[in-house]
């Protein structure tokens, strides 16, 4: 299926809002622009195969970046397509130019095919201009614009098309930096009409996508803040007795959410490698909902407001998913339309254009919206309900109540630390820090973590104290038993 159709179907099937669709990359319109560019190049005698011959560097398989020393007798006609950016008025303008160098003094051309291209192109340009000498008179007389009536006219001091946003002095500056005044070869810059429209249209659509991304990111952050405010009431143990709190239900829900790795794979070292694509996010989000339904956790809520907050949490995630899907399909459209431009014109803009506008557009070059929103979710919502795994003693695997924080940063419950000292262990069993256990004393008691555990893990702390008392009783009594005779 053609990508234009895939793009259209995706926007419909994913229920993308109408205002988003209007801001999307207009793939079909851009394709029409490309067809016009091809037509203009053909009119100049620069068909696709011709441009491949005079632009492609067969040794390096890349677009030639010409300097004055690269012009050789075996390559009498060389074309270079350049993109520059300058700000006129309130927006950026992309200025594409086709530089053509012709060696008129070259009498010994060994390649018949290049010779044929050279003669045909030379004849075509001279016919369009009507005066061969004018192309070497001065810098300002070597910029030509292709008008709507397909006439090649001098610019900027000639009969330029009206309404052009590019000042004359700027064009002269480009010419002065680009063209060579050597008498041994003639150079000119040709400004097509449709390629300017193509890049200006594409650049404008990227600006719309930038604004959309910023707006939706702001909306998502507001949604997260609203959920966070609700959670501060619903999952705060200080707001009421535990028997009326949904603290433990929310903890289990968020644990399932974290285990589902909806947006990122947590064991990857690279953020870009760990980030899920839109389809994977959708599957993970549906898997999270399925696991929640199997546990019936939401049916066990004691506070009706908890169900409202959970639905808000789901809606926020689906909102983020929709933004990610929209960003993904537009990024693909951006990449494919540049690839199509190169395929039909051989002008080599697939890397050149993104590099030119890389600092201007957050939609295609900025960090993923998933990164920023997931950070806000983590810091504003998930941290409101601490997970037991973060406060577990690595030795006894129960809550590390009366936590002893070693100099290396690892935490153990006081009971396990005492046992390690009794066993003459001196180094940290996790990182092997020298004498981390030996140097630990009452000053290593983490009072802040201890208070948090008592507040957020009351059931686990109570069970831990029971286990400690039972173990201590066993140590005191030992194997002695009462014997009735």
C-alpha positions as CSV (number, residue, x, y, z in Angstrom):
1,X,0.0,0.0,0.0
2,X,1.2,3.5,-0.9
3,X,2.4,5.4,2.2
4,X,0.0,8.3,1.4
5,X,-2.9,5.9,1.9
6,X,-1.3,4.4,5.0
7,X,-0.9,7.8,6.5
8,X,-4.5,8.7,5.8
9,X,-5.8,5.4,7.2
10,X,-3.7,5.7,10.3
11,X,-4.9,9.1,11.1
12,X,-8.5,7.9,10.8
13,X,-8.1,4.5,12.6
14,X,-6.3,6.0,15.6
15,X,-9.1,8.5,16.0
16,X,-6.7,11.5,15.7
17,X,-8.4,14.8,16.4
18,X,-9.3,16.9,13.4
19,X,-7.1,19.9,14.5
20,X,-4.1,17.5,14.7
21,X,-4.8,16.2,11.2
22,X,-4.7,19.8,9.9
23,X,-1.3,20.3,11.5
24,X,0.1,17.0,10.1
25,X,2.6,16.8,7.3
26,X,0.5,17.1,4.0
27,X,2.2,14.2,2.2
28,X,0.0,14.3,-0.9
29,X,0.5,18.1,-1.4
30,X,4.2,17.7,-1.0
31,X,4.3,14.9,-3.6
32,X,2.6,17.3,-6.1
33,X,5.4,19.9,-5.4
34,X,8.0,17.2,-6.1
35,X,6.3,16.5,-9.5
36,X,6.5,20.2,-10.3
37,X,10.2,20.2,-9.3
38,X,10.8,17.3,-11.7
39,X,9.0,19.1,-14.5
40,X,11.1,22.3,-14.0
41,X,14.3,20.3,-14.0
42,X,13.3,18.5,-17.2
43,X,12.5,21.8,-18.8
44,X,16.1,22.8,-18.1
45,X,17.4,19.5,-19.6
46,X,18.2,18.2,-16.2
47,X,16.4,14.9,-16.1
48,X,17.0,12.5,-13.1
49,X,19.6,10.5,-14.9
50,X,21.4,13.6,-16.0
51,X,21.6,15.0,-12.5
52,X,22.8,11.6,-11.2
53,X,25.7,11.8,-13.7
54,X,26.8,15.3,-12.8
55,X,26.0,15.3,-9.1
56,X,26.7,11.8,-7.8
57,X,30.2,10.9,-6.8
58,X,30.4,7.3,-7.8
59,X,33.5,6.6,-5.7
60,X,31.9,7.8,-2.5
61,X,28.2,7.3,-3.3
62,X,27.3,10.7,-1.9
63,X,26.4,14.2,-3.1
64,X,29.5,16.1,-4.2
65,X,30.5,18.9,-2.0
66,X,32.5,20.9,-4.6
67,X,35.4,23.2,-4.1
68,X,37.3,25.0,-6.8
69,X,40.0,22.4,-7.0
70,X,37.7,19.5,-7.8
71,X,36.9,20.6,-11.3
72,X,38.7,18.3,-13.7
73,X,38.8,17.9,-17.5
74,X,37.0,14.6,-17.2
75,X,34.1,16.3,-15.5
76,X,33.3,19.5,-17.5
77,X,29.7,19.8,-16.1
78,X,29.2,19.7,-12.3
79,X,26.0,20.5,-10.4
80,X,25.7,21.1,-6.7
81,X,22.4,21.6,-4.9
82,X,22.5,23.9,-1.9
83,X,20.0,24.8,0.9
84,X,20.5,27.9,3.0
85,X,18.3,29.4,5.7
86,X,17.8,33.0,6.5
87,X,15.2,34.9,8.5
88,X,13.2,37.5,6.7
89,X,10.3,39.1,8.5
90,X,8.7,36.7,11.1
91,X,9.6,33.3,9.8
92,X,12.6,31.3,8.4
93,X,13.0,31.0,4.7
94,X,14.7,28.0,3.1
95,X,16.5,29.1,0.0
96,X,17.4,26.2,-2.4
97,X,19.8,26.9,-5.3
98,X,21.2,24.7,-8.1
99,X,24.8,25.6,-8.9
100,X,26.0,24.6,-12.3
101,X,29.6,24.8,-13.4
102,X,30.6,24.5,-17.1
103,X,34.1,24.5,-18.4
104,X,33.9,26.3,-21.7
105,X,37.6,26.0,-22.4
106,X,37.6,22.2,-22.2
107,X,38.4,21.0,-25.7
108,X,39.5,17.5,-24.7
109,X,36.6,15.5,-23.2
110,X,37.1,11.8,-23.1
111,X,33.7,10.7,-21.9
112,X,31.2,10.8,-24.7
113,X,28.2,10.6,-22.3
114,X,29.4,13.6,-20.2
115,X,30.3,15.5,-23.4
116,X,26.7,15.0,-24.7
117,X,25.3,16.2,-21.3
118,X,27.6,19.2,-21.4
119,X,26.7,20.3,-24.9
120,X,23.0,19.8,-24.4
121,X,22.9,21.7,-21.1
122,X,25.1,24.4,-22.5
123,X,22.9,24.9,-25.5
124,X,19.7,24.8,-23.4
125,X,20.9,27.4,-20.9
126,X,22.2,29.7,-23.7
127,X,18.9,29.4,-25.5
128,X,16.9,30.3,-22.4
129,X,19.2,33.2,-21.5
130,X,19.6,34.5,-25.0
131,X,23.1,35.9,-24.3
132,X,26.0,33.6,-23.5
133,X,28.3,36.5,-22.4
134,X,25.9,37.6,-19.6
135,X,26.6,34.5,-17.5
136,X,30.2,35.5,-16.8
137,X,29.9,39.3,-16.6
138,X,29.5,39.7,-12.8
139,X,28.4,37.9,-9.7
140,X,24.9,39.6,-9.6
141,X,24.3,38.6,-13.2
142,X,24.8,34.9,-12.5
143,X,21.6,34.1,-10.5
144,X,18.6,33.0,-12.6
145,X,15.1,32.3,-11.5
146,X,12.7,30.0,-13.4
147,X,9.4,31.9,-13.7
148,X,5.9,30.4,-13.9
149,X,6.0,30.8,-17.7
150,X,9.2,28.7,-17.7
151,X,11.4,31.6,-18.7
152,X,14.9,31.9,-17.2
153,X,15.5,35.4,-16.0
154,X,18.3,37.3,-14.3
155,X,18.0,37.9,-10.6
156,X,18.2,39.9,-8.4
157,X,18.6,43.0,-10.7
158,X,16.7,41.5,-13.6
159,X,13.0,40.8,-14.0
160,X,12.5,38.8,-10.8
161,X,9.1,37.4,-10.0
162,X,7.1,39.7,-7.8
163,X,6.3,39.0,-4.2
164,X,9.6,37.1,-3.6
165,X,10.4,37.3,0.2
166,X,14.2,37.1,-0.4
167,X,16.0,40.5,-0.5
168,X,18.2,41.3,-3.4
169,X,21.3,42.0,-1.3
170,X,21.0,38.5,0.3
171,X,21.0,36.8,-3.0
172,X,24.0,38.8,-4.1
173,X,25.7,37.7,-0.8
174,X,25.0,34.0,-1.6
175,X,26.3,34.4,-5.1
176,X,29.5,36.1,-3.9
177,X,30.2,33.2,-1.5
178,X,29.3,30.5,-3.9
179,X,30.4,31.4,-7.4
180,X,33.9,31.4,-8.8
181,X,35.0,34.3,-11.0
182,X,37.6,32.2,-12.8
183,X,37.7,33.0,-16.5
184,X,38.3,29.3,-17.3
185,X,34.9,28.2,-16.3
186,X,31.4,29.6,-16.0
187,X,29.1,29.1,-13.1
188,X,25.5,30.1,-12.4
189,X,23.0,29.6,-9.7
190,X,19.5,28.6,-10.8
191,X,16.5,29.2,-8.5
192,X,13.6,26.9,-9.3
193,X,10.1,27.8,-8.3
194,X,8.6,24.6,-6.9
195,X,11.5,23.4,-4.7
196,X,11.2,26.7,-2.8
197,X,7.5,26.0,-2.3
198,X,8.3,22.4,-1.2
199,X,10.7,23.3,1.5
200,X,8.7,26.3,2.7
201,X,5.6,24.2,2.9
202,X,7.5,21.4,4.8
203,X,9.1,23.9,7.1
204,X,5.8,25.5,7.9
205,X,4.2,22.1,8.7
206,X,7.1,21.3,11.1
207,X,6.4,24.6,12.8
208,X,2.7,23.6,13.2
209,X,3.8,20.2,14.7
210,X,6.2,22.0,17.1
211,X,3.4,24.1,18.4
212,X,1.1,21.1,18.7
213,X,3.7,19.1,20.6
214,X,4.2,22.0,23.0
215,X,0.4,22.5,23.5
216,X,-0.2,18.8,24.1
217,X,2.7,18.4,26.4
218,X,1.4,21.3,28.5
219,X,-2.1,19.7,28.6
220,X,-0.6,16.3,29.7
221,X,1.4,18.0,32.5
222,X,-1.8,19.7,33.7
223,X,-3.5,16.3,33.7
224,X,-0.6,14.8,35.7
225,X,-0.8,17.6,38.2
226,X,-4.6,17.0,38.7
227,X,-4.0,13.3,39.3
228,X,-1.2,14.1,41.7
229,X,-3.4,16.4,43.8
230,X,-6.0,13.6,44.0
231,X,-3.4,11.1,45.0
232,X,-2.1,13.3,47.8
233,X,-5.5,12.9,49.4
234,X,-6.3,9.3,48.5
235,X,-3.0,7.6,49.2
236,X,-1.6,9.6,52.1
237,X,-1.7,7.6,55.3
238,X,-1.7,10.8,57.3
239,X,-5.2,11.7,56.0
240,X,-7.0,8.9,57.8
241,X,-6.9,5.5,59.4
242,X,-5.5,2.6,57.4
243,X,-8.8,0.7,57.3
244,X,-10.3,3.5,55.3
245,X,-7.3,4.1,53.1
246,X,-6.6,2.8,49.5
247,X,-2.9,3.1,50.0
248,X,-2.2,-0.6,49.5
249,X,-4.4,-0.8,46.5
250,X,-2.7,2.1,44.8
251,X,0.7,0.6,45.6
252,X,-0.2,-2.6,43.9
253,X,-1.7,-0.8,40.9
254,X,1.5,1.2,40.5
255,X,3.6,-1.8,40.9
256,X,1.7,-3.5,38.0
257,X,2.1,-0.3,36.0
258,X,5.9,-0.2,36.6
259,X,6.3,-3.9,35.8
260,X,4.4,-3.4,32.5
261,X,7.2,-1.1,31.3
262,X,4.6,0.7,29.3
263,X,6.9,3.4,27.7
264,X,10.4,2.3,28.5
265,X,12.4,-0.9,29.0
266,X,14.1,-0.3,32.3
267,X,17.1,-2.6,31.9
268,X,18.4,-0.7,28.8
269,X,21.4,1.7,29.4
270,X,20.4,4.0,26.5
271,X,17.2,6.1,26.7
272,X,16.7,5.9,22.9
273,X,17.1,2.1,22.9
274,X,14.8,1.6,25.9
275,X,11.9,3.7,24.5
276,X,9.0,1.8,23.1
277,X,7.4,2.6,19.8
278,X,3.7,3.5,19.6
279,X,2.5,0.0,18.8
280,X,4.4,-1.5,21.7
281,X,3.1,1.2,24.1
282,X,-0.4,0.4,23.0
283,X,0.1,-3.3,23.7
284,X,1.8,-2.7,27.0
285,X,-1.0,-0.3,28.1
286,X,-3.7,-2.8,27.2
287,X,-1.7,-5.5,29.1
288,X,-1.6,-3.3,32.2
289,X,-5.4,-2.8,32.0
290,X,-5.9,-6.6,31.6
291,X,-3.7,-7.4,34.6
292,X,-5.5,-4.9,36.7
293,X,-8.9,-6.4,35.7
294,X,-7.7,-9.9,36.7
295,X,-6.7,-8.7,40.2
296,X,-10.1,-6.8,40.7
297,X,-8.1,-4.2,42.5
298,X,-10.3,-1.3,41.4
299,X,-13.4,-3.2,42.7
300,X,-11.8,-3.2,46.2
301,X,-11.4,0.6,46.4
302,X,-12.8,2.0,49.7
303,X,-13.1,5.5,48.4
304,X,-15.2,6.3,45.3
305,X,-12.8,9.1,44.4
306,X,-10.1,6.5,43.9
307,X,-12.0,5.1,40.9
308,X,-12.3,8.6,39.5
309,X,-8.6,9.1,39.9
310,X,-7.7,5.8,38.3
311,X,-9.8,6.6,35.2
312,X,-8.1,10.0,35.0
313,X,-4.8,8.1,35.1
314,X,-5.8,5.8,32.3
315,X,-7.1,8.7,30.2
316,X,-3.9,10.6,30.6
317,X,-1.9,7.5,29.4
318,X,-4.1,7.1,26.4
319,X,-3.7,10.8,25.6
320,X,0.0,10.4,25.7
321,X,-0.2,7.3,23.5
322,X,-2.2,9.2,20.9
323,X,0.5,12.0,20.9
324,X,3.2,9.3,20.5
325,X,1.4,7.7,17.6
326,X,0.9,11.0,15.9
327,X,4.5,12.0,16.4
328,X,5.6,8.6,15.0
329,X,3.5,8.7,11.8
330,X,4.6,12.3,11.1
331,X,8.3,11.5,11.6
332,X,7.9,8.7,9.2
333,X,6.1,11.0,6.7
334,X,8.9,13.5,7.0
335,X,11.6,10.9,6.3
336,X,9.7,9.4,3.4
337,X,8.9,12.6,1.6
338,X,12.6,13.6,1.6
339,X,13.5,10.2,0.4
340,X,10.9,10.6,-2.4
341,X,12.3,14.0,-3.3
342,X,15.8,12.5,-3.7
343,X,14.5,9.5,-5.6
344,X,12.7,11.6,-8.2
345,X,15.3,14.5,-8.5
346,X,18.6,13.1,-7.4
347,X,19.3,16.4,-5.6
348,X,20.4,14.8,-2.3
349,X,18.4,16.5,0.5
350,X,17.6,13.6,2.7
351,X,20.4,14.5,5.2
352,X,21.0,18.1,4.1
353,X,17.5,19.5,5.0
354,X,17.2,17.9,8.5
355,X,20.7,19.1,9.3
356,X,19.8,22.6,8.2
357,X,16.6,22.9,10.4
358,X,17.8,20.6,13.2
359,X,18.0,23.5,15.8
360,X,14.6,24.9,14.8
361,X,12.1,22.1,15.3
362,X,11.5,20.2,18.5
363,X,9.0,17.8,16.9
364,X,11.6,15.9,14.9
365,X,14.8,16.6,16.8
366,X,13.8,17.3,20.4
367,X,13.5,14.7,23.1
368,X,10.5,12.4,22.9
369,X,7.4,13.6,24.7
370,X,7.3,10.2,26.4
371,X,10.6,11.1,28.2
372,X,9.4,14.4,29.6
373,X,5.9,13.2,30.6
374,X,7.1,9.9,32.1
375,X,9.6,11.9,34.2
376,X,6.7,14.1,35.5
377,X,4.5,10.9,36.1
378,X,7.4,9.4,38.1
379,X,8.2,12.5,40.2
380,X,4.6,13.7,40.7
381,X,2.5,10.5,41.0
382,X,4.4,7.3,41.4
383,X,6.7,8.6,44.2
384,X,3.6,9.5,46.3
385,X,3.2,5.8,46.9
386,X,6.6,4.3,47.8
387,X,7.2,0.7,46.6
388,X,8.3,-1.9,49.1
389,X,11.1,-3.1,46.8
390,X,12.9,0.2,47.4
391,X,12.9,-0.3,51.2
392,X,13.6,-4.0,51.4
393,X,16.6,-5.5,53.2
394,X,18.7,-7.4,50.6
395,X,19.6,-10.1,53.1
396,X,16.2,-11.0,54.8
397,X,14.1,-9.6,51.9
398,X,11.6,-8.1,54.2
399,X,11.1,-4.4,55.0
400,X,14.4,-2.9,56.2
401,X,12.9,-1.5,59.4
402,X,15.3,0.3,61.6
403,X,17.4,0.8,58.5
404,X,21.2,1.1,58.8
405,X,22.6,3.1,55.9
406,X,26.3,2.2,55.3
407,X,28.8,4.7,54.1
408,X,28.5,3.2,50.6
409,X,24.8,4.0,50.6
410,X,23.4,0.4,50.9
411,X,20.7,-0.1,53.5
412,X,20.1,-3.2,55.8
413,X,17.8,-3.8,58.6
414,X,19.5,-3.5,62.0
415,X,18.9,-7.2,62.8
416,X,20.7,-8.4,59.7
417,X,23.6,-6.0,60.3
418,X,24.1,-7.3,63.8
419,X,24.3,-10.8,62.5
420,X,26.9,-9.8,59.9
421,X,29.0,-8.3,62.6
422,X,28.6,-11.4,64.7
423,X,29.9,-13.4,61.7
424,X,32.9,-11.1,61.6
425,X,31.9,-9.7,58.2
426,X,33.4,-6.3,57.7
427,X,32.8,-5.4,54.0
428,X,29.5,-4.4,52.4
429,X,28.0,-7.7,51.0
430,X,26.6,-5.7,48.0
431,X,29.4,-3.6,46.7
432,X,32.3,-5.0,48.8
433,X,33.2,-1.5,50.2
434,X,36.0,-2.0,52.7
435,X,35.0,-2.0,56.3
436,X,31.6,-0.5,55.5
437,X,30.0,-2.9,58.1
438,X,32.8,-2.6,60.6
439,X,32.5,1.2,60.8
440,X,28.7,1.2,61.0
441,X,27.2,2.3,64.4
442,X,24.1,4.0,65.8
443,X,24.9,7.2,63.8
444,X,24.1,5.2,60.6
445,X,20.5,4.7,61.6
446,X,18.5,6.4,58.7
447,X,15.8,8.1,60.8
448,X,14.1,9.6,57.7
449,X,13.6,6.3,56.0
450,X,12.5,4.7,59.3
451,X,9.8,7.3,59.7
452,X,8.6,6.7,56.1
453,X,8.5,3.0,56.6
454,X,6.3,3.3,59.7
455,X,4.0,5.6,57.8
456,X,3.7,3.9,54.4
457,X,4.4,0.2,55.3
458,X,2.6,-0.2,58.7
459,X,1.5,-3.8,58.0
460,X,5.0,-4.9,56.9
461,X,6.7,-3.1,59.8
462,X,4.3,-4.7,62.3
463,X,5.1,-8.1,60.8
464,X,8.8,-7.4,60.9
465,X,8.7,-6.5,64.6
466,X,6.8,-9.8,65.3
467,X,9.5,-11.7,63.5
468,X,12.2,-9.9,65.4
469,X,10.6,-10.6,68.8
470,X,10.0,-14.3,67.8
471,X,13.6,-14.7,66.7
472,X,14.9,-12.9,69.9
473,X,12.7,-15.2,72.1
474,X,14.1,-18.2,70.3
475,X,17.7,-17.0,71.0
476,X,17.0,-16.6,74.7
477,X,15.1,-19.8,75.2
478,X,17.2,-21.9,72.8
479,X,16.4,-25.6,72.8
480,X,15.4,-25.7,76.5
481,X,11.9,-27.1,76.9
482,X,9.7,-27.6,79.9
483,X,9.6,-31.3,80.8
484,X,6.7,-32.5,82.9
485,X,7.4,-35.6,84.9
